[in-house]
Amino acid sequence: MPWSGAPSTAALGRHRTAVLRTALVAVALAVPLLTLPSLPRLSWWPALLGLLPWVVGKYVLCPLRWHALSASGRSRAWHVRAYAESELCGLLTPGHVGADAWRVRRLTRTGMSTPDAVAEAGLDRLVGALGLAAFVAVSATALPVRMLLTALGLAALAVAAAVLVGRRRPDWVPHRRLPRGRALVLGVLLSVGYQLSICLLLLGTVMATGHTLGPLALLGAFGASQIAGAVPGPHGASPRDGALVVALAGLGLPWQAALGAVALKATLAWLPALLLGGVSLLLARLVADRWHAGGTSARVATPA
């Protein structure tokens, strides 16, 4: 008979998850804590001004894109809340995978099947990638060949995996209909707007270090750094962030300023995530607790 005081497998899993999240947050916070104080000049106003359009892009345009592509039947407000919650989860996981996992969880709770929910999250990611490619093309910046080849390779692998899964496990194949062409075009346009908001935030953080870069040069650095996004890593210390630092330094920005600008950009992303996503999660928990308490009271009051 096992010792009753031994932790269960589920408890150990929760403990490992908590330790991993703590480590990821520590790594993400270590970079700005070590970088920003060493900058010879740091002005918060340009960074905060750049943060405003990014918040609109991340927490308004992206949820609207998801809503346009979604088959859940939920309102825009529901998608805005669920997206804000997912962003907080994404910051706590490598490669932002926690964001998609949370959205899949929210979709399945509406009655959608798991394959359909996974397909919807993947479709939203794909349209976001198309928006990124369109933004780089419209901005008159040369799309990196490696980025294009990587995107085509990932798309080919996704199609091959879908065909294989469809033959081996047809019950895993999603049955939802593809969105209409109008919804896809709207999704790409919203993604382009979101990419523009990222560049405005990056421009603000660069100016916060006391330096300036031309808009087209900044767009080129941003587009070239996206190729590293396929490799997961902690928010603020991922390969994509490192590639952006290298790209900014290649444009003539001092290494210290380039590292500080990217670190500041990553740090500011936590503020709206904690405020919007954290508050939404807290309110949802309070509503669930009240509903549970009300249901328990009703069952107790009901005579046998």
N, C-alpha and C positions, 0 to 999 in steps of 0.2 A: 504494500500500500504506500503510495507516494506521500511525502511529507506535506501536510495541508498548508504549511506556510510558504511553500515554493511558489514563485510567480508563474502564472499561466503563460502559454505561448502568446495569447492575445496581449497580455500585459507587457511582455517583453517586446512585442512588435510596436506597441504604442510608445514604449520607452525609447526604442531605437529611432522611431520617427521624430520624437521630440528632440533627441540629441542631434539628429541630422539637421533639423530645422534650426536649432540653436547655432550649430556650426556654420550653416549657410548664412544666417544673419550676421554672425560674427565676422565671417570673411567679407561680406558685402559692406559692413560698416568699417572694417579695418582700413580699407583703401582710402576712403575720404578722410578718416581720422588721421592717417599718416601723411596724406597728401595736402589737404587744404590748409592746415596751419603753416606749412612751409612755403606757401606762395608769397611772393613779395608784395602782391596787391590782390585784393579780393573784394569785389563790390557785389552785394547780393541783389541790388535792384534790377540789373539786366537779366539775371537768372530768373528772378520771380516774374518779371514781365514775360519772359519766354515760356514760363511754366503755364501761364493762363491759356494760351491757345492749345498747348499740349493737353491740358486737362479736358478741354472741349473735344479735341480729337480723340483722345483715349476713352473718355467716359460718356461721350455723346455720339460721335460719328461711328465708332466701332460697334456699340450696341445697336445703333440704327442699321448698320450693315448686317449684323446678325439677325435682326428682326426681319429685314427684307428677304433673307435667304431661308428663314426658319419655317418649319412646318408644324410647330408646336401649337399655333393658334393663340399664343399668349400676347399680352399687350406690349406696347413699347416700354412702358414703365417697368414691367416685369423683366424685360431683357436688360434694361439699364441697371436695375438692382442686381440681377444675377451676374452681369458682367463685372460690376464693381466688386462683388464678392470674389469672383474668380481671379481678378487681378491681384488681390491680396494673397490668395492661395498660390498664384503663380510666382510672386516674388519670393515665396518661401521654398521653392523647388527649383532644381537645375533645369535649364532649358525652358522654363515657364510651363512645364507640363502639368503642374497642379491646376493651372487655369482651365485647361481643357477637361481635366478630370472632374473639376467642380461643375462645369457646365453640363457635362454628360450626366452627372448626378442630379442636377436640377431638372434636366429634361426628362430623365426616367421617372422622376417623381410626378411629372405631369401625365404619366401614362404612356409615354413614348417608349418603344422597345430599345434595348441597349444598342443593337446594331444601327438602328436609325439615329440614335443620339450621337454615337461615335461618328457616323457618316456626316451628320450635320456640323459637328465641331470641326471635322476635317475639311468639309466644304468651305466653312468660314475661313479657315487657315489658308486654303488654296486661293480663294478670292483675295485675301489680304496679300498674298505673294504676287498675284497678278497686278494688284494695285501698286505694289512696290516697283515692279518692273515697268509699269506704265509711267509711274512718277519719274523714275530715272530717265526714261526715254523722252518724256515731255520736257524735262528740265535741260535737255540738250547735253546731257552728260553721257559719255560712252558707257554702255552697260558692260561690266567686266565679263570677258568670255568665260572665265571659270564659273562665275555666278550663273550664267545662262546654261552652261553644260551641266552644272550641279542640279539646277531646277529641272532640266529635261530628264536627267538621270533619275531623280527622285520620282518624277511623274511616271516614268516607264516602270520603275520598281513598284509603284503603287498600283498601276494597272495590272502588272503581272501577279502581284499578291492577291488582288481582287479576283482575278480569273481563277487562280489556284484555290482560294478559299471557297469560291462559288462551286467548284467541282467537288471539293472534299467535304465541305461543311455548308450546304445550302441554307441551313437554319441561321447561319451567321450573316447572310447577305441582307443588307438593308432593303426595305420595300418602299421607302418614301420616294415620292416623285422629285425629279430634279426641278429646281426653280426655273421660272420663265426667263427668257433672255433679257427682259426689262429689269428684272430683279438683279440679274448678274451684272448688268451695266451699272445700275445704281450702286451695287456693292463695290465695284471697282472704283467708281468715282468717289465714294466715301472713303475708300482705302487711300486714294491719292491725297485727299484732304488730310487724312491722318498722318501720312508721311510728311506732308508739308509742315504739320504742327511739330513733328519731331525735329525737323531742321530748324524751325524757329526756336525751339528749346535749346538745341545745340548752339545756335548762334548766340543766344543769351548767355549761356554758360561760358562760351569763349570770350565774349565781351566782359564777363564778370572777372576774368583773369587779367584784364587790362590789355587785351590784344584784339585784333580784328582780322577777319578773313573775307574774301569776296564770296558772294552768294553762290556763284557757279562752282568755285573751288570747294566750298563747303559741301555742296550737293554731291560733287564727285567723290569726296572723302567718305561721305555717308554711304553712297551707293557701293563703293568698293569694299567697305567694311562688312556689308551684309553677307558676303560669302562665308564668313566665319560663323554666321548664326546657326549653321547646321550642327555645330559642335556644342553640346550643352555645357553649362557652367553656372555658377552662382551669379545672381543679379549684381552688377557692378564690378564683377571680376571674371567675366566670361570671355571666351575667345573673341566674340564680337566686339566687346569693349576694348580688348587689347588691340584688335585690328583697327579700330577707330582711332586709338591713340597713335598708332604707327602712321595712319593716313594723315592725321592732322599735323604730326611732326614732319611728315614728308612735304607738307605745304609751307613749311618754314616756321611753324609755331614751335616755341621752345618745348622740350620734352616735359619740363615741369608744368608748364601751362597746359599742354595737351592732356597730360594725365589728370591735372586738376579739373579741367573742363569736363572730361568724361566722368570723373568721379562725382562731380557736383551734379551732373545730369542724372546719374544713377541714384544719388541720394535724394534728390527732389522728388523722384518718382514714388518714394515711400509716403510722402505727406498726403496726397489725395487718396492713395490706396488705404492707408490707415483711417483716414477721415470718412471716406465714402463707403469703402468695402467693410471696414470695421464696424461702422455705425449700422449698416444694413444687416450684417450678421448678428449684431447685438439685438437689434429690434426684432429680427426674425426669431431669435432665441427667446426673447421675452414673450412674444405672441404665442409661441409654441408652449412655453411653460404655463401661461395663463389658460390656454385651451386645455392643456392636460389637467391642470388643477380644477378647472370648471367641470370637465368630464368626470374626474374622480369624485367631486362633491356630489354630482348628480347621481352617480351610481350608489354612493353611500346613502343618499336621501331616499332612494327608491326602495319601497318595502319589498321584502322577499315574498 
